[in-house]
Every structure is written in C-alpha cells, then in structure tokens.
Amino acid sequence: MMVSLFYDILLMIPVALTSSSLVYTFIIKDANPAVWIAVTLIVSFYMLLMKHLKLKGRGILLGTAVSLALAVLIVLPSGERIGYLTDHIWFLWELAVAFFCFILGTFARYYRKLRIMLIAAGLISLPVMLVLGKSLPKLTVCLLFFYALLTIADEFQRHTFKKGDPQPEKHLVFVSPFILLIFVATALLKAPDSPYDWGFIRAVSQKLKSGYAMLQESLLSANGWDSDSPVIGFSDRGGFGGDLTQNDYPVMDIYSSAESDPMLYLAGRTFDSFNGKSWEKTDTDTINEKGYDTLETVCAALDNAGDEYLTDLLKPASFRIKYSDIRTTYVFSPAKLAASLGDSLVMDGGDMRFSGKKQAKEPYRIYYYRMNRGNPAFEKMLATGHEVTPSSFENAMKKSGIQGLDHDGYLSYRDMLYETYLEDPELSVGLKSYIDGILTGADTDYEKLLRIEELLKGFSYSDSPGKLPESVTDESSFLDYFILEKREGYCSYFATSFVLLARAYGIPARYVQGFRVPAGNRSHTEVLSSSAHAWPEAYINGIGWFAFEPTPGLQSTVSWETVQETVDEEHGSEATEDTNLNVDPTEAITDESKDKAAVSIHWYHIVIPLLSGIMLTLLLFLADGIIKKRRYKKMNYKDKCLSLCHRNLDLLRKVKAGRMTQETITEYRERISNQIPGEYLAFCPLYEEILYSDKIASADDVRFMEDSYLQLKKYIKERRGFNSFLRKK
C-alpha cells in the first residue's frame, strides 16, 4: 500500500498543483498563493487517503470532514450563515478547483499518453509565454520540470530490462528523493529581478512587440494609457471631440458581498478648467479633500435626520477592486469615502493616486457611504442647504470615525473650492436668455441643477457627433454650438455643458472621468473599458459634492426603505435600525482585512459536530461489519478458510510478526515460533495445504479455522494490553 500511495503522490500531486497554479494565474487572478497551495494539497491528500484506506479509514476521514462542516454551521448564528457562505464563496471555488485538478492528476496517473501530452504541452508553452510577454509563477515552472523529470524516470524504468523486482512503481519511489532534491534546490534559488537577456532573438522580439504596442497606442489607445484620442476608455486627459471608436477589454474586477448601489460611479480624475476643446487640471492641492467632503455630508445628514434616522440618508458599504488591463496610478472610488487614506496613497487636487505603479497592481478595498438620493428627505436636505458649525463638524468626525481634520481646515478647503471651481463663463446673450427662461422659478441651487440636468437629458446621445467646428474656441462658443445648435453627443459633451452652465449661475462644479459600473448585489463584476464615463459634480454649500447625470438614458437613482417608513408601516413600533456610521479609521483604504464578528462558542457547538462525526464513523464501521459478515456467509468452505487465514496474518502483523515477501508458510511459521506460541500457529499447515494442494475444504476445516482465529485474536489482545502495561510502568 505504501509504495502505491507514494507513487500516486509523485504522479498526481504535481499535476494538481501545476494545473491549479495556472487557474489562479490566468483565471482567478487575485487568489492568495499560500491559500490555494494549501487547499490543493489538503484536498489531494484527502482524496488519496480515501482511495487507499479501507472502509474503516475512509469512515474516519468522512466523519472528520462532516464534524468540521457541522461545527462551522452550528457556531455561526442562524441569521449569518448565508452571509458567511456568500463572503467565503471563494473557498468553495478553491475546493472545486482543487478537486478537478486532482481528477486531472488521477487521469494522468493511469494514462501514460496523457501524462506525456501534458508534459509536452507545458514545455512548449514556456517559450510561447516568453514571446507573448506573459509571466508564470516560479513555483509553476519548477513543478512542471519536476513532473517532467518524474515522467522521464518512470518511462525509463518501464522501457529498460531490470533484474530482481520488476515493478516500475518501486523504482520511481526510490529514485524520487534525488529528483525531489533538484526541485527543492531550484525552488529555493532566488530568481533574478531583471529578465535574462536572450541576445539577438530577444532584441528583435522586443522591437517587434514595442512597435506593435506603439501602433496600438497611437491609433486605438487600446491598453488604457492616457491619451487625447476619442476612444471609449479611461484617460487622465480631458480632451474630447470627434467620433468615438469602440475597443472593449476588461480593465478591473469588483468584488462585493454586501449591498451596494445598483450603479456605481467610480471617479478617477477631476478637472477644473475648460478651454473650449479640452479640460485641464489646475488644482494640485494635497489636502484631504475626500475627507472634508465626506464629513460635510455626514454633518448635514446628522443635523437634518438626527441619530435615530441617520441611516435614512446614509449607509456604510464597501467593495474590493483589482486592476487587470489598465495601467494607471489613479484610484477609482465612489463619492463619500468612509475610511482614512493609506500610506500608499497621495492626494492630487482632490483625486487619489497610488504613490507608485507597484501599489497600483495590488487589490484595494474601498469603504464609502451610500446616499439615499431617491428619498424625499435627502432631496429636501439638498434643496434646503446647510451650515457646518464647529460643534456639528466635531459630531460628524465622532460619528464617522474619520480623524485628523478640523473645522478651520474645512473652512480653508471650502474657500479653495469656490476659487478653483467657480470660474464664471460668459454666456452669449441668446443662450443666457434661453437658460434664464428654463431656470425661472428655481429658487435654490439644487433646483437649478435639476433643471439643467433635465434640459440636457432631453438632447440626443451619439457616439458619432463629428469634430468640433473651428468656431468653438472657448467656453461660450462651445455652449452656443452644443445647446443652441448640435444638441447631440456623448457623455463628455453633456458633462461639460452641465459644469459650465452651473458655474454660470454661481454654483461650483467640476468635470469627472471614471467608470459607471452596474454592480448591485452581485459578488463579482467585471468592468470593461466601455463602462468608462464622464459626468459632472456640483458643490452644494454645507452639504458637499454630488454627482449628476445629464447624459440621456443613463440616470439611475439609489433609494432604500427608510426607518421612518418602516415605523409607519408597523404603526408606531420602535425602529431597530443600526445608525452607526463608524468605519475603523485605522484601516487604510488599501487594507484587505475584514472585521471578524466575535462568536461565542457553547459546549453544544463542539459536542454536536463531534458526536455527529463519531456516529457517522460508527455507522460506517457497522455497515462494514454487516457487509463482511454477509459476504463471509455466501463463501464456500475453501474461501472461508482462506479468509480466516488472512485475518490471522493481519492479527500477527499488528504485533510485528508479519509474513515477509516471498517467504513460504513453513518458513514463516518457523521464523516466528520463538515469538508466538505454537498453538496459535496451528492454522499454518492447513492454510498451506488448502493453498497449494488439491485438498477440498470441509465444514470441520472451517470450524477449526474459526476457533484458531478467535484464540489468536484473544491472545493478541491480551499481549497488546500487557505490552501497553509494561510501557506505562
């Protein structure tokens, strides 16, 4: 059994690890290597033991697995089990991947041609990956060569003549330590930081690749580099005009297990100055504008709703982002961030950026506040306005957990906003008269913004509006062209017009570029380049920055049932909604950790799973015993005698008196006669006679063998008990 087990380990575990490594390199890209390696090894060894152990051993393994699964389910509160499973669905995926990789390894173990095909495919793929510029984990490459050496050694053993033991399995097991030593040495060697220079071939390949990439970037901007070309995708430049070209590719993945907005607006970069054809950024302040903006909104919500109904307006939420085929140092985030900035982030004129390209390659978690924009109470707050006092500012800091800011800093921040984002564009006489008519009766800034949004939503959306005419040279001429003449374009046209009109009527506004992502309650959302979007944000004094959607056909309102509405429905019952908005300020925005809810463990949390596992194991043992008894009853006399003899040999093996390979029964009996009294070895002559002669076994022979088995069993039990007593002494 041991040789067969080690042989399976050598030819199945490397395949399972290599294939799972490829899955987590190219499909599930954000997996923790230590986790998937551990899961793959645990699943593989578990399945191997299930394969090689007898029914009793399998019962113990199965009972252990059932106990662990029940323990997790019982310890968790009943209301949190579904949420816990949802949060840890990745572990189920890793179990599934490990299981299927083990199945692949099983097929490769029994089908030598498949084994050779896998090795050939792996070795051929290495130079192909090099040419394509794709990198493989070092462990994957080492495992591939380790498996190749094992396969070569196994094939060599099968195709060469050997004296003595002809089993190739044994030869591979004994040779494997030397191959394993090569694998360990290779895996421990430090790989160079810079790639190896392949000379002329690599130089030519690199030039061809660079030329192709430059051609792509100059014509299509296909890989997410910042560009002025009108391509659907994120750019850190504000140029637009002309027809859009479609080039769809995945740019990031969003993972969320909690409730989030049905449509997420992830801002990347904001702009403040427009020259008639493109936006530019002049705000380079490094103050924490995100923090001040969030505190301003929380402050307004507290003053309007109070603690009891605070979650009628705001709710904390979070999700995780990982970039894929986009190369930028900008951090994409929704409005109203709810956590302090991490050390790897810097502020750039209200925008967040990673301090280096290395940090931009790592996943990051965003904590933010959802806003109940579709609720009348929120609309009323925006329309009424608000004044942030020192006491209300301190209360907002305490409630939200955002620290390190002060009211004086907030006042300076607000003054800066009016200086930067209120560059008053001069409207032509005809356009001003037209807009004045639309805004007649709009008494508040918020109502004016809604009227402007409604105006622009009545225009037409088009990816092919044509180039801007030469007559468009400044803000005023752009507005005249788009609002009074063209009335057609894509998001950049509508966002620009909204910002300029809002400023013309005394409301600070800015142009934002990022992604508009349909997320909702999905656990995973793949964001494509076609989700890139531009929209305006307007500042409402005392409340903060708020996004608007003037692009036709794209508006999506976020709303949820409020505590007050729930109370009204229940006819005055007390609200039980948790109004705490606090997010741990020590958690950086790039921190991947999650708060673990404390779970109190009671005695039955341990006893019930343990007893369940034991009961399942005992049931399997009982089933094994019943099956063996029924099988024994159906045997003829000879098979019964042989079965009882095999049981006797198993009993002797337990006291280290087992039969050696190629040893006759007589030789075996003589060798162990000084260990075991002769009366307990009386079955040997009959066993040898039945096994090697034409003797026909009888009922008396069966009864003799049964008595011998019972006597030997009693003797072995007493001997093992006595030896145990001596060891204790």
Disulfide bonds with the S-S distance in Angstrom:
none
